[in-house]
Amino acid sequence: MNDQNGFRLYAGDGTTIAARNMILPPFKRSVALDDPRFYLADPPLRDAVNVALALGLPLLVTGEPGTGKTQLAASVAHEMGLEEPFVFHAKTTSVARDLFYRYDALRRFHDSQFRKEESIAARYIAYSALGLAILLSLTPDAADAELPEGLRGRGPRRSVVLIDEIDKAPRDLPNDILSEIEAMSFTVEETGQTFSADQSYRPILILTSNSEKNLPDAFLRRCAFYHIPFPARERLRTIVERRFGGGSYFTSRMVENAIRHFEEIRSLPLKKKPATAEFLEWLRVLEAIELDPSNPKDGQIEALAFTYSVLLKNKEDLGLVSKNLKK
């Protein structure tokens, strides 16, 4: 899209796109930005993954939001020849059981009131990320009855499990799953069934944290750990080359300009500094309107200013960067 005005589908003045001879195109996500084939792990992160694999330990990964913590699980699954990871998004209301299964007590109570036949507890169990991975490590005759139809007959196999932002969960949760994670085993309290992973197909567990609060020491002792730092300029350049490829609008000089401009933004006293993920999304916008951030053409300064909404997520930061742009 070489017309920067064409990028602005929304005029904000009540005029429809039809009146402006435009159409709303279907949304197309840039596959390359999320494709695990293009994930680039630093050597220390690569080594941390290998230690966790060798010892059968969970890998706890920290770092700024947007530095690739969540995408690591997909990268590991891809390189190990495994299917997409099972994902558990930790919440402030999460309890230990939620990692393995959920029990719908309310629906069972409702059914018991309106149905004549006896309600069986197993019908109200839905297995979640780590529970599914443990069940899939077992032979079909041992686990298929518990699995959703789409997963039956696909074991035994190894799986990657991502527990995302575990620091959001209540502090008791990490301590409550210590023995279950070590043994890769859990019990369904409502049925009395216990499922223990076949250690030959032990699930690979990756946890992420934004370090919003400290995790218990007892839990940390049982994990391999790595902190993903913000990438240096050379690393950012390599990431751009892998994610955007040779057919990109960007020349080497433009990539250097974009990185330099991005580093200047991060050097300002911002409340929330943009990370790698925001940088890559910002490049998508620059590519769409064909704008070199360090060499804007006539009339492109305003266009450059509106691209900052991808990088900056609060009023103060946006105002600070816009002010520096005017200078």
C-alpha positions in Angstrom: 0.0 0.0 0.0 2.0 2.9 -1.3 -0.6 5.6 -0.6 -0.3 6.7 3.0 -3.8 8.1 3.0 -5.2 4.8 1.7 -3.9 3.3 5.0 -6.5 5.4 6.8 -9.7 3.4 6.3 -11.4 5.3 9.2 -11.8 9.0 8.5 -13.5 9.9 11.8 -15.8 12.5 10.2 -18.9 10.3 9.5 -18.0 9.7 5.9 -18.4 6.0 4.8 -15.6 4.2 3.0 -18.0 3.7 0.1 -18.3 7.4 -0.3 -14.5 7.7 -0.4 -14.3 4.9 -3.1 -12.6 2.5 -0.6 -13.4 -0.9 0.6 -12.8 -2.7 3.9 -10.4 -5.5 3.0 -10.4 -8.8 4.9 -8.0 -8.9 7.8 -4.7 -10.7 7.0 -2.4 -11.5 9.8 1.3 -11.5 8.9 2.1 -15.2 9.3 5.9 -14.6 9.4 5.6 -12.5 12.6 4.2 -15.4 14.5 5.6 -18.4 12.6 7.8 -20.5 15.0 10.2 -21.2 12.1 11.4 -17.7 12.3 11.8 -17.5 16.1 15.4 -16.7 17.0 16.6 -17.8 20.5 19.8 -16.3 22.0 22.5 -19.0 22.7 21.9 -18.8 26.5 18.2 -19.3 26.0 18.8 -22.2 23.7 21.1 -23.7 26.4 18.4 -23.2 29.1 15.9 -25.0 27.0 18.3 -27.9 26.5 19.0 -28.1 30.2 15.3 -28.3 31.0 14.8 -31.0 28.3 17.7 -33.1 29.6 16.6 -32.9 33.3 12.9 -33.0 32.7 12.5 -29.7 34.5 10.0 -26.9 33.9 11.6 -23.9 32.2 10.6 -20.5 33.7 11.2 -17.6 31.4 11.0 -13.9 32.4 11.6 -10.7 30.5 9.8 -7.6 29.3 6.4 -8.1 27.8 6.9 -8.6 24.0 10.4 -10.1 24.2 9.2 -13.5 22.9 8.5 -15.5 26.1 5.2 -16.9 24.9 6.4 -17.7 21.4 9.3 -19.8 22.8 6.8 -22.7 23.5 5.7 -22.8 19.9 9.4 -22.7 18.8 10.3 -25.6 21.0 7.3 -27.6 19.8 8.2 -26.9 16.1 11.8 -27.9 16.5 10.9 -31.0 18.4 8.5 -32.1 15.7 5.5 -31.9 18.1 2.1 -30.4 17.7 1.2 -26.9 18.8 1.5 -26.3 22.6 -1.3 -26.7 25.0 -1.7 -23.3 26.6 -3.0 -22.3 30.1 -3.4 -18.6 30.7 -3.0 -17.9 34.4 -5.6 -15.6 36.0 -6.0 -14.0 39.4 -8.7 -16.6 40.1 -6.8 -19.7 38.9 -6.4 -22.6 41.3 -4.1 -25.6 41.0 -6.8 -27.9 39.7 -7.4 -25.6 36.7 -4.1 -26.6 35.1 -5.3 -30.2 34.8 -9.1 -30.1 34.6 -12.3 -28.2 35.3 -15.4 -29.6 36.9 -18.7 -28.1 36.1 -20.6 -28.6 39.4 -23.3 -26.2 38.4 -24.3 -28.1 35.3 -24.3 -31.4 37.2 -26.6 -29.9 39.8 -28.9 -28.6 37.1 -29.0 -32.0 35.4 -29.7 -33.8 38.6 -32.8 -31.7 39.1 -34.3 -32.1 35.7 -33.1 -35.6 34.6 -34.3 -38.9 35.9 -31.1 -40.8 35.2 -28.2 -40.6 37.6 -25.6 -37.9 36.8 -22.1 -39.3 36.5 -19.3 -37.0 37.7 -17.0 -38.0 34.8 -19.4 -36.3 32.3 -18.8 -32.9 33.8 -14.9 -33.1 33.7 -13.1 -31.1 31.0 -9.4 -31.6 30.9 -7.1 -28.6 30.4 -3.6 -28.0 29.2 -1.4 -30.0 31.5 -4.1 -32.6 32.1 -4.4 -33.2 28.3 -0.6 -33.5 27.9 -0.4 -36.1 30.7 -3.3 -38.1 29.2 -1.7 -38.0 25.7 1.5 -39.5 27.2 -0.5 -42.7 27.9 -1.5 -45.4 25.6 -4.9 -45.0 23.9 -6.5 -47.8 25.9 -5.5 -46.0 29.2 -6.6 -42.5 28.2 -8.9 -42.3 25.2 -12.1 -42.5 27.2 -11.0 -39.3 29.0 -9.9 -37.3 25.9 -12.0 -35.1 23.7 -12.9 -36.8 20.5 -10.4 -34.8 18.4 -7.4 -36.1 20.5 -8.4 -39.8 20.8 -6.1 -42.3 19.3 -3.2 -39.9 19.1 -1.1 -41.1 22.0 1.2 -41.9 23.4 3.1 -38.8 22.5 5.0 -35.9 24.0 3.5 -32.5 24.2 4.6 -28.9 25.0 2.6 -27.1 27.7 2.8 -23.3 28.1 1.6 -21.8 31.4 1.5 -18.2 30.5 2.0 -15.4 33.0 2.1 -17.6 36.1 2.8 -14.6 38.2 -0.8 -13.5 37.7 -2.0 -16.5 39.6 -2.5 -16.5 43.4 0.7 -17.1 45.2 -0.5 -20.5 46.5 -0.9 -21.9 43.1 2.8 -22.6 42.3 3.3 -24.2 45.7 0.1 -26.3 45.3 1.4 -27.9 42.1 4.9 -28.8 43.2 4.4 -32.6 43.6 2.1 -32.8 40.5 4.7 -31.2 38.3 7.6 -33.3 39.6 5.7 -36.5 39.1 3.6 -35.3 36.2 0.6 -36.8 37.9 -2.8 -35.6 39.0 -5.9 -36.9 40.7 -9.5 -36.0 39.7 -11.1 -35.5 43.1 -14.6 -36.0 41.8 -14.0 -39.4 40.4 -11.0 -40.6 42.4 -9.0 -41.4 39.2 -5.3 -40.7 39.1 -3.3 -40.2 35.9 0.5 -40.3 35.8 2.4 -39.5 32.7 4.5 -42.2 31.0 8.0 -40.8 31.7 9.1 -41.7 28.2 6.6 -39.2 26.9 6.9 -36.7 29.7 5.3 -33.3 28.9 7.7 -30.4 28.2 6.6 -27.5 30.5 7.4 -23.9 29.8 6.2 -21.1 32.1 6.4 -17.4 31.6 6.4 -14.5 34.1 6.4 -10.8 33.7 7.8 -10.6 37.3 4.9 -8.6 38.6 5.3 -10.5 41.8 7.9 -12.9 43.2 7.3 -16.7 42.9 7.8 -19.0 45.9 11.3 -20.2 46.5 10.2 -23.8 46.7 8.8 -23.6 43.2 11.8 -21.8 41.8 14.1 -24.5 43.0 12.3 -27.0 40.8 12.6 -24.9 37.6 15.3 -24.1 35.1 15.4 -20.4 34.6 16.2 -17.8 32.0 15.6 -14.1 31.7 15.3 -12.8 28.1 17.0 -9.4 27.8 16.0 -6.8 25.3 17.9 -7.6 22.1 20.9 -5.5 21.1 21.0 -3.7 17.7 22.7 -6.6 15.8 20.1 -9.1 17.2 17.2 -6.8 16.2 18.6 -6.6 12.7 18.8 -10.4 12.5 15.2 -10.7 13.8 13.9 -8.3 11.2 15.7 -10.2 8.4 14.2 -13.5 9.5 10.7 -12.2 10.1 10.4 -9.9 7.0 12.5 -11.8 4.5 14.2 -10.7 1.3 10.9 -9.6 -0.4 10.3 -6.8 2.1 9.9 -3.2 1.3 12.8 -2.4 3.7 16.3 -1.9 2.5 19.2 -2.5 4.8 19.6 1.3 5.3 15.9 1.6 6.2 16.1 -1.2 8.7 19.1 0.5 10.3 17.1 3.8 10.4 14.1 2.1 11.9 16.2 0.4 14.6 18.0 3.7 15.4 14.7 5.5 15.6 13.3 2.8 17.8 16.3 2.9 20.1 16.0 6.7 20.5 12.3 6.2 21.5 13.3 3.5 24.1 16.0 5.9 25.5 13.4 8.4 26.5 12.1 8.3 30.1 8.9 6.3 29.2 6.6 4.7 31.6 6.4 1.6 29.4 9.2 1.0 26.9 8.1 -0.7 23.7 9.6 -4.2 23.2 10.4 -6.4 20.3 6.8 -7.4 19.5 5.8 -3.7 19.3 8.8 -3.0 17.1 7.9 -5.7 14.6 4.3 -4.5 14.5 5.5 -1.0 14.0 7.6 -2.1 11.0 4.5 -3.6 9.5 2.8 -0.2 9.6 5.9 1.5 8.2 6.0 -1.0 5.4 2.3 -0.5 4.7 2.7 3.2 4.2 6.2 3.0 2.8 7.8 5.3 5.3 11.4 5.6 6.4 11.2 6.9 10.0 14.5 8.7 9.8 14.0 10.2 6.4 10.3 11.0 6.1 9.2 12.6 2.8 7.1 15.8 2.6 3.9 15.4 4.4 4.9 12.1 6.2 5.7 13.6 9.6 2.1 13.4 10.6 1.9 9.9 9.3 5.0 8.9 11.3 3.4 10.4 14.4 0.3 8.2 14.1 2.4 5.1 13.8 3.6 5.7 17.4 0.2 4.3 18.6 1.6 0.9 17.9 4.6 1.5 20.1 3.3 3.6 23.0 0.4 2.6 25.3 -0.3 5.6 27.4 -1.0 9.3 27.0 2.2 10.5 28.7 4.6 8.4 26.6 2.8 9.3 23.4 3.0 13.0 24.2 6.7 12.7 25.1 7.7 11.0 21.9 5.5 13.3 19.7 7.2 16.3 21.4 10.7 14.9 20.5 9.5 14.2 17.0 8.7 17.9 16.5 12.3 18.8 17.6 
